[in-house]
Amino acid sequence: MDKSINFFSNVPIKTVGDSTLNVIRAVIEMRKYSTRQLVRDNLKNMGTLPAIVKQLIEVLNNPWSSSKDLAKVISVDPVLTSRLLRLVNSAYYGFVTEIEDLQHAISLAGVNTIRSFAFCMTIFDSFFEIEKRHAFNKEKFWIHCLGVGTAAKYIAQGMRLDNPTNYFMAGLLHDIGKIFQYQFMVRDFYTVVNKAQAYKVSYFTAEKSVMDMPHTEIGRMALEEWQLPEFLRKAAMYHHEGSPDKKFPDIADIILISDNLCKSGAIGFGGDNIISGLYKPLKEKYKITDKHVEDISAKVKEEVEKFSEVINGAGTGGAGGAKQPVQGRT
């Protein structure tokens, strides 16, 4: 279970006077302001989301979108088109004849499957050139994000919530703030990863002693900068604390459950494998039984395996390399 820690336990807090505490508070606020400015500046330098991502979001949000609509968006990207055709022609689907037409491929594999996969590949390829380094690597992080999104989709379907694809997208992007930290605050990023491992706490707990702004808030700022829907920003901001408002009463809760479901099932690796203390009560709140978790976990692993032949291509511009197992960091 996650637990609170104080990395500054040797500081004699009782001996600090009010004026000194005020100075400390002022310094902390200045550092937070500086971090916010760093985030904003770098987000602007990264530019806006590619047009194809925005178009995919529109298709994802339209339950009436057809294979023709999706093929029209995807076909402008030859690399993405090639990957999707490879997916449909993979052993998972087992079609006897080779599928060469994109619209036909989408019709056979299903609009929901293809559009979700296309969104995954495009969003990661656009910004996230993450190399394998020590305790953290691109493939396992990609699998974790895909797993959380897929679990959230199945939970939403089971609860008969509107537009389960929204929950998939929220899960896919819930940890986007960590990617920003990796790119622009890499030294602090690895300090957090190492502290989380050393103290056996969550990344979210460890980062509070290292960074002035958690990945949750950075993620919210990134999604806001890119003008993505509010429900995605809420999920990124509150997926460690639970849903705080009435407008989106369940989105962060379901992402929290899905995140911990993937941790418990060793589906990818997002920085730690610590189970949140909110996991069990939220499962009870939404009447998610251990049998439900077992069934969803099996579906998630199957769906991630479906994409295993092309997962190595995310963020690299190619799909080479050995097949990655669906498991967490050991």
Buried (B, 14 or more C-beta within 10 A) or exposed (E): EBEEBEEEEEEEEEEEEEEEEEEEEEEEEEEBEEBBEBBEEBBEEBEEBBEBBBBBBEBBEBEEBBBEBBBBBBEEBEBBBBBBBBBBBBEBBEEEEEBEEBBBBBBBBEBBBBBBBBBBBBBBBBBBBBEEEEBBBBBBBBBBBBBBBBBBBBBBBBBEBEBBBBBBBBBBBBBBBBBBBBBBBEEBBBBBBBBBBEBBBBBBBBBBBBBBBBBBBBBBBBBBBBEBBEBBBBBBBBBBBBBEEEEBEBBBBBBBBBBBBBBBBBBBBBBBBBBBEBBBEBBEEBEBEEEBBEEBBEBBBEBBBBBBBBBBBBBBEEBEEEEBEBBBBE
